[in-house]
C-alpha cells in the first residue's frame, strides 16, 4: 500500500511538472532522440562509457544529426561522481559545421528522506568548424522518486550559460521521466523534456524532446 501511494504521488508530481513545462515552452518542434549507451568496468570505482544518439525531427535544418560520446565514469568517494568525456556531433544536412566538444562533469548526490537529489555541474568546450570556439556551463538539479517495482521516476531542471561573445544565460530544460530496470545488465530511461533557447538575444519557442536511452552494462 505504501509503495502504491508513493507511486501515485510521484505520478501526480511528474504530470504537474510536465504540464508547467509544456505550458511554458509549447509551440516549438518535436524531436525524438533514441540513444544507445554502453559501459564496462576498468576498476571498482572506474568505468568506460560510450553512446550513439541520432536526432529525429521534422525540422529540416536539424535532420540527420548524430552524436557520438566516449569517456570515463569515476566515483572517487561516496556521493561524488566525475565524468570526463568527448562528444562529436555530425550536423547532417543542415549546412552548419560539425562540432567537437570535450567536457567534464562533477555530480554531487545525497538522500532527502525517500528522495535522491543530484546536482551536476558540467563545463564543455564547443568547437564548431569554421566558427569561434567557446565555453559553456550547464547546471542540473535532478530528483529521483522512490522505486516502484522496477521503475524509478525522476524530474530535473537544467540551465545553460554561454561564455564568449554572448556571456549570458542562453537556455534551460525542464524534464520528467523514469528509469526502468529490464534485467541485471539492461536498463531503459524514458525522458520527456522541454528545451527553451535564446537566439539573437530573444527567447524563442521551446522544443519538446523525447529521449529514450537503452543502456547495457558489461
C-alpha positions as CSV (number, residue, x, y, z in Angstrom):
1,X,0.0,0.0,0.0
2,X,2.8,2.4,0.9
3,X,4.6,1.7,-2.4
4,X,1.3,2.3,-4.3
5,X,0.8,5.6,-2.5
6,X,4.4,6.7,-3.3
7,X,3.9,5.7,-6.9
8,X,0.7,7.7,-7.3
9,X,2.3,10.7,-5.6
10,X,5.3,10.6,-7.9
11,X,3.0,10.3,-11.0
12,X,0.9,13.4,-9.9
13,X,4.1,15.4,-9.3
14,X,5.6,14.4,-12.7
15,X,2.3,15.3,-14.5
16,X,2.2,18.7,-12.8
17,X,5.8,19.4,-13.6
18,X,5.4,18.4,-17.2
19,X,2.2,20.4,-17.6
20,X,4.0,23.5,-16.3
21,X,6.9,22.9,-18.6
22,X,4.9,22.3,-21.7
23,X,2.7,25.3,-20.9
24,X,5.8,27.5,-20.8
25,X,7.6,26.0,-23.8
26,X,4.8,24.7,-26.1
27,X,4.7,25.6,-29.8
28,X,8.2,24.5,-30.9
29,X,9.3,21.4,-32.8
30,X,9.1,17.8,-31.6
31,X,12.4,15.9,-31.5
32,X,12.9,12.2,-30.9
33,X,16.3,11.2,-29.7
34,X,16.9,7.4,-29.4
35,X,20.2,6.9,-27.5
36,X,22.2,3.7,-27.2
37,X,24.7,3.6,-24.3
38,X,27.4,1.1,-23.2
39,X,29.7,0.9,-20.2
40,X,32.2,-1.5,-18.8
41,X,34.4,-1.8,-15.7
42,X,38.0,-0.7,-15.5
43,X,38.4,-0.7,-11.7
44,X,36.0,-1.0,-8.8
45,X,35.2,2.8,-9.0
46,X,36.0,3.4,-12.6
47,X,34.2,2.6,-15.9
48,X,34.5,3.4,-19.6
49,X,31.4,4.8,-21.3
50,X,30.2,5.3,-24.8
51,X,27.0,6.2,-26.6
52,X,25.4,6.9,-30.0
53,X,22.5,9.3,-30.3
54,X,20.7,10.2,-33.6
55,X,18.2,13.1,-33.7
56,X,14.9,12.5,-35.5
57,X,13.0,15.7,-36.1
58,X,10.6,17.4,-38.6
59,X,13.0,20.4,-38.7
60,X,14.9,20.0,-41.9
61,X,17.7,22.2,-40.5
62,X,18.5,19.6,-37.8
63,X,17.6,16.4,-39.7
64,X,20.4,13.8,-39.8
65,X,22.3,15.0,-36.7
66,X,24.1,12.2,-34.8
67,X,26.1,12.5,-31.6
68,X,28.9,10.1,-30.5
69,X,30.2,10.2,-26.9
70,X,33.1,8.4,-25.3
71,X,34.6,8.9,-21.8
72,X,35.0,7.7,-18.2
73,X,32.8,7.4,-15.2
74,X,34.8,7.8,-11.9
75,X,33.4,7.7,-8.3
76,X,36.4,8.9,-6.2
77,X,34.2,8.9,-3.0
78,X,30.7,8.4,-1.8
79,X,28.2,11.0,-3.2
80,X,30.7,12.3,-5.8
81,X,30.9,11.3,-9.5
82,X,33.3,12.7,-12.1
83,X,32.9,12.2,-15.9
84,X,35.5,13.4,-18.4
85,X,34.1,12.9,-21.9
86,X,34.5,13.8,-25.6
87,X,31.4,14.4,-27.7
88,X,31.4,14.6,-31.5
89,X,28.3,15.9,-33.3
90,X,27.8,15.5,-37.1
91,X,25.2,18.0,-38.2
92,X,23.8,16.1,-41.2
93,X,22.3,18.2,-43.9
94,X,21.6,21.5,-42.3
95,X,24.8,23.1,-43.6
96,X,26.1,24.0,-40.2
97,X,29.5,22.9,-39.1
98,X,30.2,19.7,-37.3
99,X,31.2,20.0,-33.6
100,X,33.8,18.6,-31.3
101,X,33.0,19.0,-27.6
102,X,35.4,17.9,-24.8
103,X,33.6,18.2,-21.4
104,X,33.9,17.3,-17.8
105,X,31.1,16.9,-15.2
106,X,31.1,16.8,-11.4
107,X,27.9,15.4,-9.8
108,X,27.1,15.5,-6.0
109,X,24.2,13.4,-4.7
110,X,22.6,12.7,-1.4
111,X,19.3,11.5,0.0
112,X,16.5,13.6,1.4
113,X,14.0,11.3,3.0
114,X,12.8,8.8,0.4
115,X,14.1,11.0,-2.5
116,X,17.6,11.1,-4.1
117,X,18.8,14.5,-5.1
118,X,21.7,15.0,-7.5
119,X,23.3,18.3,-8.6
120,X,25.5,18.1,-11.7
121,X,28.0,20.8,-12.9
122,X,29.3,20.5,-16.4
123,X,31.8,22.5,-18.4
124,X,32.2,21.9,-22.1
125,X,34.3,23.5,-24.8
126,X,32.3,23.8,-28.0
127,X,34.4,23.7,-31.2
128,X,32.4,24.1,-34.4
129,X,34.1,24.0,-37.7
130,X,34.6,27.5,-39.3
131,X,33.3,29.2,-36.1
132,X,34.8,30.6,-32.9
133,X,35.1,28.1,-30.0
134,X,33.6,29.0,-26.7
135,X,33.0,27.5,-23.2
136,X,29.5,26.6,-21.9
137,X,28.5,25.8,-18.3
138,X,25.5,23.6,-17.5
139,X,24.0,23.2,-14.1
140,X,21.3,20.5,-13.5
141,X,19.3,19.5,-10.4
142,X,17.6,16.1,-10.5
143,X,15.2,14.4,-8.1
144,X,14.7,10.7,-8.1
145,X,11.5,9.3,-6.5
146,X,11.2,6.0,-4.7
147,X,11.3,2.9,-6.9
148,X,8.0,1.3,-7.7
149,X,8.6,-2.3,-8.9
150,X,11.4,-1.8,-11.5
151,X,10.6,1.8,-12.3
152,X,12.3,4.9,-10.8
153,X,10.5,8.2,-11.7
154,X,12.5,11.4,-11.8
155,X,12.3,15.1,-12.7
156,X,15.0,17.7,-13.3
157,X,15.8,21.3,-14.4
158,X,19.0,22.3,-16.2
159,X,20.3,25.8,-17.1
160,X,22.9,26.7,-19.8
161,X,25.3,29.6,-19.6
162,X,27.4,30.5,-22.6
163,X,30.7,32.3,-22.2
164,X,32.5,34.2,-25.0
165,X,30.6,36.7,-27.2
166,X,27.2,36.1,-25.6
167,X,28.4,35.8,-22.0
168,X,24.8,35.1,-20.8
169,X,22.2,32.5,-19.8
170,X,21.1,31.1,-23.1
171,X,18.9,28.1,-22.4
172,X,17.2,25.8,-20.0
173,X,15.4,22.4,-19.9
174,X,12.7,21.0,-17.7
175,X,12.1,17.3,-17.9
176,X,10.3,14.3,-16.4
177,X,10.9,10.6,-16.9
178,X,11.6,7.2,-15.5
179,X,14.4,4.7,-15.3
180,X,13.2,1.1,-16.0
181,X,15.3,-1.9,-15.0
182,X,14.9,-4.5,-17.7
183,X,17.5,-7.0,-16.4
184,X,20.7,-7.3,-14.5
185,X,22.7,-5.5,-17.2
186,X,20.0,-3.8,-19.3
187,X,18.0,-0.7,-18.5
188,X,15.9,1.8,-20.3
189,X,15.4,5.5,-19.5
190,X,12.4,7.4,-20.9
191,X,12.7,11.2,-20.7
192,X,10.4,13.9,-21.9
193,X,11.8,17.4,-21.8
194,X,11.0,20.9,-22.8
195,X,14.0,22.9,-24.1
196,X,14.0,26.7,-24.3
197,X,16.8,28.5,-26.1
198,X,17.8,32.2,-26.7
199,X,18.5,33.2,-30.3
200,X,19.6,36.7,-31.3
201,X,19.1,38.0,-27.7
202,X,15.5,36.8,-27.5
203,X,13.9,33.7,-26.0
204,X,12.4,31.5,-28.8
205,X,9.6,29.0,-28.7
206,X,10.6,25.8,-26.8
207,X,11.1,22.4,-28.4
208,X,9.7,19.2,-27.0
209,X,12.3,16.4,-26.9
210,X,11.5,12.7,-26.3
211,X,14.7,10.8,-25.3
212,X,14.9,7.0,-24.9
213,X,18.2,5.6,-23.6
214,X,18.8,1.9,-23.9
215,X,21.8,1.1,-21.5
216,X,23.8,-2.1,-21.3
217,X,26.5,-2.6,-18.7
218,X,29.2,-5.2,-19.3
